Each structure stands twice: as C-alpha cells, then as structure tokens.
Amino acid sequence: MNALTLQWHDAGQAKTQKIHEYQPSKNLGTIRIGRDPLRCDIVLSNPTVSGLHVEIFFNSQQQRFLIRNLREQNPPLIDGKKLIEGEMPLGEGSTIYLGQQQLKVIAISIPAASSVPPTILTPPQPAVPIAKPQPQVNLGHHLPIPPTPPQGIYGLQCPRCQKISSYNDLLLGCHHCGHSLQDARSVLVPPTNY
C-alpha cells in the first residue's frame, strides 16, 4: 500500500502521521492539513497555519504523492519553493512550511508492484463464432445477418479516485470525489458494470 509519513512538533511534542493512498478522510482521496478540526484530517495549533491550508494525495498516474495549496494568501513553502497554485510532488526528506509550522516527510513507501501504471482489465468475453459462409439462397430481401460482438460503453476514469464517470460529467467533474475529468482516461466499461 502506498504511504507517506509526516513528522512535526506541536506544543513541544513530536508527532508522526502516516498517510495512506486510500484512507477515510474529510475529503475523499486527500488528507487535508490546517487548524480547523471540522475540515482537516491533520490539525495543527500554530496560529500562522490557515484553517484549511493544504491537502496531500497520491496520484496513481504519476505514482507519487503530491501536495496542493488551498490558501492563496498564505502559500506553503515546499523544499524552499512557494506553492501558490497547482500541485507539487513530495519526496522523502521534503520539508513543508505552513506559515511558521514545519512538517517533514520522513518516509514514502510505494511498493514495486505499484510502480507500473494501472491497467484497466475487462473480464473475458465469450468468443464470437466466425460465421461460416452460407450457401446463398435467394429469399428476396433476406440476407444473412452476421453475429454482433458483445458491446460495452465508454466512461471516464478519474485521475484521482480511479472511479468511472459518465462522459456527461466531463464539465462537472467526478461525481465521486469532485476532481476535474479533463485529463481523465477513456475506458471501456463491460456490460455487466453499468
């Protein structure tokens, strides 16, 4: 399981928190950090930290943990660089400053099996028989109809939560986690899944 371990000092105590790729959180697919206990999964007491400051999540396409700024007026400093908008990758040893609060990435665990991007597999489909040539019989407008292969529908795979959404959600975003579907992959969904 992909995991990132953070360490920081709060009120004179050393604290450590492990962040897993999939874990219950207040915002599905991300771990939010800030001072507000109602909106954040990791709550810090330093007054220079915003109520909702940043979120950390695992990007399965890039196979790495990323951090996203949620407070433009109080941008975090990641390894000495201001993160005003967008996302930045985190590595083992990365230093994060939220205001004057320092957090350190002390470990990242990404098993070798997950270093290969996920492949969408579809269940085996029954073999479609190859139509044998039929003797032509003149029945007027009746012609042999070739067998039709099994059909599926196409959907968009969310780059954040990997769940499938309809093409109708392209402009709205993933209805599972709210992430933009503009960079989502198009996948064939087998008939049994819709």
VEXPA-866769 format. One record per residue (C-alpha): residue number from 1; residue in three letters; x, y, z. Coordinates in steps of 0.001 Angstrom, whole numbers, plus 500000, padded with zeros to 6 digits. Each point is the difference from the previous one (the first is absolute). Layout:
residues N
+-----+------+--------+--------+--------+
: seq : type :      u :      v :      w :
+-----+------+--------+--------+--------+
: NUM :  ALA :      X :      Y :      Z :
...
+-----+------+--------+--------+--------+
***
This chain:
residues 194
+-----+------+--------+--------+--------+
: seq : type :      u :      v :      w :
+-----+------+--------+--------+--------+
:   1 :  MET : 500000 : 500000 : 500000 :
:   2 :  ASN : 501317 : 503442 : 499077 :
:   3 :  ALA : 500712 : 502103 : 503082 :
:   4 :  LEU : 501729 : 503229 : 501025 :
:   5 :  THR : 501118 : 500761 : 503581 :
:   6 :  LEU : 500021 : 503585 : 501331 :
:   7 :  GLN : 501739 : 501185 : 503160 :
:   8 :  TRP : 499680 : 503356 : 501796 :
:   9 :  HIS : 500130 : 501597 : 503453 :
:  10 :  ASP : 496824 : 501432 : 501504 :
:  11 :  ALA : 499766 : 501481 : 503501 :
:  12 :  GLY : 503466 : 498631 : 500816 :
:  13 :  GLN : 499142 : 496428 : 498995 :
:  14 :  ALA : 501322 : 498040 : 496996 :
:  15 :  LYS : 497120 : 498685 : 497913 :
:  16 :  THR : 499965 : 497513 : 497135 :
:  17 :  GLN : 497175 : 499219 : 497587 :
:  18 :  LYS : 499928 : 497377 : 497241 :
:  19 :  ILE : 497930 : 500910 : 496934 :
:  20 :  HIS : 498722 : 497087 : 497898 :
:  21 :  GLU : 498842 : 500186 : 496395 :
:  22 :  TYR : 496493 : 498888 : 500975 :
:  23 :  GLN : 498883 : 500881 : 503488 :
:  24 :  PRO : 496930 : 501583 : 501530 :
:  25 :  SER : 500257 : 503780 : 499915 :
:  26 :  LYS : 497884 : 503146 : 500066 :
:  27 :  ASN : 500573 : 500449 : 496248 :
:  28 :  LEU : 500022 : 496688 : 498125 :
:  29 :  GLY : 503384 : 499187 : 498471 :
:  30 :  THR : 501973 : 502715 : 501836 :
:  31 :  ILE : 501289 : 500787 : 503481 :
:  32 :  ARG : 499398 : 503633 : 500923 :
:  33 :  ILE : 502279 : 501866 : 502403 :
:  34 :  GLY : 499239 : 503224 : 501887 :
:  35 :  ARG : 498709 : 501384 : 503297 :
:  36 :  ASP : 496251 : 499328 : 499476 :
:  37 :  PRO : 499065 : 496622 : 501566 :
:  38 :  LEU : 496697 : 499927 : 498081 :
:  39 :  ARG : 501677 : 500120 : 496563 :
:  40 :  CYS : 503465 : 498534 : 500634 :
:  41 :  ASP : 501248 : 496459 : 500564 :
:  42 :  ILE : 503301 : 501208 : 501518 :
:  43 :  VAL : 499367 : 502905 : 502368 :
:  44 :  LEU : 502859 : 502352 : 500924 :
:  45 :  SER : 499860 : 502587 : 502801 :
:  46 :  ASN : 502554 : 502534 : 498700 :
:  47 :  PRO : 498160 : 503333 : 499434 :
:  48 :  THR : 501927 : 500636 : 496740 :
:  49 :  VAL : 498331 : 496931 : 498422 :
:  50 :  SER : 496770 : 500726 : 498087 :
:  51 :  GLY : 496726 : 498322 : 500955 :
:  52 :  LEU : 500151 : 497901 : 496814 :
:  53 :  HIS : 503551 : 500256 : 498653 :
:  54 :  VAL : 501070 : 497076 : 497752 :
:  55 :  GLU : 499000 : 496505 : 498937 :
:  56 :  ILE : 502193 : 496992 : 499219 :
:  57 :  PHE : 498927 : 497213 : 497643 :
:  58 :  PHE : 501405 : 497123 : 497950 :
:  59 :  ASN : 499932 : 500413 : 496201 :
:  60 :  SER : 499808 : 496472 : 498561 :
:  61 :  GLN : 500972 : 501121 : 496487 :
:  62 :  GLN : 503197 : 501693 : 501205 :
:  63 :  GLN : 500513 : 497389 : 502766 :
:  64 :  ARG : 500880 : 502667 : 502563 :
:  65 :  PHE : 498558 : 502036 : 502834 :
:  66 :  LEU : 499133 : 503620 : 499191 :
:  67 :  ILE : 499172 : 503014 : 502152 :
:  68 :  ARG : 497428 : 502624 : 498943 :
:  69 :  ASN : 499665 : 503526 : 501423 :
:  70 :  LEU : 496517 : 500894 : 501277 :
:  71 :  ARG : 500851 : 503516 : 501258 :
:  72 :  GLU : 501335 : 502477 : 497404 :
:  73 :  GLN : 500528 : 502780 : 502565 :
:  74 :  ASN : 502198 : 497745 : 502185 :
:  75 :  PRO : 501873 : 497724 : 497540 :
:  76 :  PRO : 502026 : 497086 : 501366 :
:  77 :  LEU : 503739 : 499739 : 499451 :
:  78 :  ILE : 501005 : 496581 : 498631 :
:  79 :  ASP : 503746 : 499298 : 499973 :
:  80 :  GLY : 500652 : 503757 : 499907 :
:  81 :  LYS : 497511 : 500742 : 497153 :
:  82 :  LYS : 496687 : 501831 : 500410 :
:  83 :  LEU : 496997 : 497979 : 498819 :
:  84 :  ILE : 497493 : 502685 : 499056 :
:  85 :  GLU : 497749 : 497904 : 497758 :
:  86 :  GLY : 499945 : 496510 : 498547 :
:  87 :  GLU : 501808 : 496991 : 501414 :
:  88 :  MET : 503561 : 499028 : 500868 :
:  89 :  PRO : 501497 : 496510 : 500473 :
:  90 :  LEU : 501221 : 498927 : 503425 :
:  91 :  GLY : 503073 : 497834 : 500524 :
:  92 :  GLU : 501636 : 498347 : 502953 :
:  93 :  GLY : 501661 : 502815 : 501968 :
:  94 :  SER : 497713 : 502734 : 498607 :
:  95 :  THR : 499474 : 502913 : 502393 :
:  96 :  ILE : 496613 : 501726 : 500128 :
:  97 :  TYR : 499458 : 503374 : 501685 :
:  98 :  LEU : 496411 : 501015 : 500731 :
:  99 :  GLY : 500519 : 503493 : 501331 :
: 100 :  GLN : 502678 : 499443 : 502677 :
: 101 :  GLN : 499013 : 496344 : 500576 :
: 102 :  GLN : 502505 : 497533 : 498554 :
: 103 :  LEU : 499025 : 496483 : 498891 :
: 104 :  LYS : 502455 : 497456 : 498607 :
: 105 :  VAL : 499374 : 497007 : 497723 :
: 106 :  ILE : 502028 : 497303 : 501768 :
: 107 :  ALA : 498938 : 496997 : 497888 :
: 108 :  ILE : 498213 : 499113 : 496786 :
: 109 :  SER : 499035 : 496423 : 499245 :
: 110 :  ILE : 498921 : 499146 : 496446 :
: 111 :  PRO : 500254 : 496223 : 499446 :
: 112 :  ALA : 501704 : 498945 : 496755 :
: 113 :  ALA : 496787 : 498449 : 498678 :
: 114 :  SER : 498337 : 503399 : 499992 :
: 115 :  SER : 502811 : 501609 : 498022 :
: 116 :  VAL : 498213 : 498778 : 496863 :
: 117 :  PRO : 497045 : 502184 : 499024 :
: 118 :  PRO : 496673 : 498245 : 500550 :
: 119 :  THR : 498554 : 498093 : 497079 :
: 120 :  ILE : 496278 : 499775 : 499483 :
: 121 :  LEU : 499144 : 496362 : 499532 :
: 122 :  THR : 496671 : 498835 : 498687 :
: 123 :  PRO : 498620 : 496568 : 500822 :
: 124 :  PRO : 500446 : 497389 : 497281 :
: 125 :  GLN : 497304 : 500238 : 497381 :
: 126 :  PRO : 498445 : 496921 : 498418 :
: 127 :  ALA : 501610 : 499164 : 496709 :
: 128 :  VAL : 498073 : 501307 : 497040 :
: 129 :  PRO : 499519 : 497154 : 497529 :
: 130 :  ILE : 501331 : 500664 : 496551 :
: 131 :  ALA : 497121 : 499829 : 497590 :
: 132 :  LYS : 500433 : 497214 : 497477 :
: 133 :  PRO : 499094 : 500871 : 496474 :
: 134 :  GLN : 496387 : 499085 : 499422 :
: 135 :  PRO : 498702 : 498870 : 496692 :
: 136 :  GLN : 498226 : 502884 : 498359 :
: 137 :  VAL : 496298 : 499445 : 499859 :
: 138 :  ASN : 497976 : 502581 : 498213 :
: 139 :  LEU : 497294 : 500984 : 502445 :
: 140 :  GLY : 499510 : 503440 : 498615 :
: 141 :  HIS : 501052 : 502628 : 502538 :
: 142 :  HIS : 501166 : 497536 : 502707 :
: 143 :  LEU : 503788 : 499859 : 500356 :
: 144 :  PRO : 502014 : 498198 : 502684 :
: 145 :  ILE : 500588 : 502222 : 503029 :
: 146 :  PRO : 503521 : 499707 : 501472 :
: 147 :  PRO : 500196 : 499423 : 503767 :
: 148 :  THR : 500605 : 503149 : 502048 :
: 149 :  PRO : 502872 : 500080 : 502485 :
: 150 :  PRO : 499262 : 500799 : 503654 :
: 151 :  GLN : 499747 : 503746 : 500554 :
: 152 :  GLY : 501097 : 502257 : 502836 :
: 153 :  ILE : 499826 : 503721 : 500676 :
: 154 :  TYR : 502791 : 502477 : 500447 :
: 155 :  GLY : 500544 : 501999 : 503162 :
: 156 :  LEU : 502590 : 502346 : 501504 :
: 157 :  GLN : 502376 : 498692 : 502679 :
: 158 :  CYS : 500653 : 502685 : 502615 :
: 159 :  PRO : 503753 : 500655 : 500379 :
: 160 :  ARG : 499577 : 500487 : 503761 :
: 161 :  CYS : 497628 : 497265 : 501266 :
: 162 :  GLN : 500160 : 497678 : 496933 :
: 163 :  LYS : 496198 : 499613 : 499942 :
: 164 :  ILE : 498087 : 500068 : 496729 :
: 165 :  SER : 497714 : 502923 : 499122 :
: 166 :  SER : 497775 : 500666 : 497023 :
: 167 :  TYR : 501106 : 502250 : 497151 :
: 168 :  ASN : 497112 : 502249 : 501083 :
: 169 :  ASP : 502100 : 500845 : 503097 :
: 170 :  LEU : 502960 : 501317 : 497951 :
: 171 :  LEU : 499235 : 503662 : 500734 :
: 172 :  LEU : 498633 : 499358 : 503508 :
: 173 :  GLY : 502881 : 497893 : 501337 :
: 174 :  CYS : 500064 : 496589 : 501651 :
: 175 :  HIS : 496763 : 499405 : 501878 :
: 176 :  HIS : 501921 : 497780 : 502474 :
: 177 :  CYS : 502731 : 502435 : 501128 :
: 178 :  GLY : 499381 : 503259 : 498048 :
: 179 :  HIS : 503371 : 499917 : 498182 :
: 180 :  SER : 500188 : 501404 : 496451 :
: 181 :  LEU : 499485 : 497397 : 497263 :
: 182 :  GLN : 501797 : 501997 : 497308 :
: 183 :  ASP : 503089 : 497779 : 500242 :
: 184 :  ALA : 498020 : 496792 : 500648 :
: 185 :  ARG : 500631 : 496875 : 497959 :
: 186 :  SER : 497254 : 498571 : 497821 :
: 187 :  VAL : 499319 : 496366 : 500919 :
: 188 :  LEU : 497662 : 497292 : 498705 :
: 189 :  VAL : 497590 : 498878 : 502721 :
: 190 :  PRO : 498793 : 496392 : 499573 :
: 191 :  PRO : 496207 : 499558 : 499673 :
: 192 :  THR : 499711 : 498444 : 503469 :
: 193 :  ASN : 501255 : 503200 : 501667 :
: 194 :  TYR : 497347 : 502460 : 498931 :
+-----+------+--------+--------+--------+
***
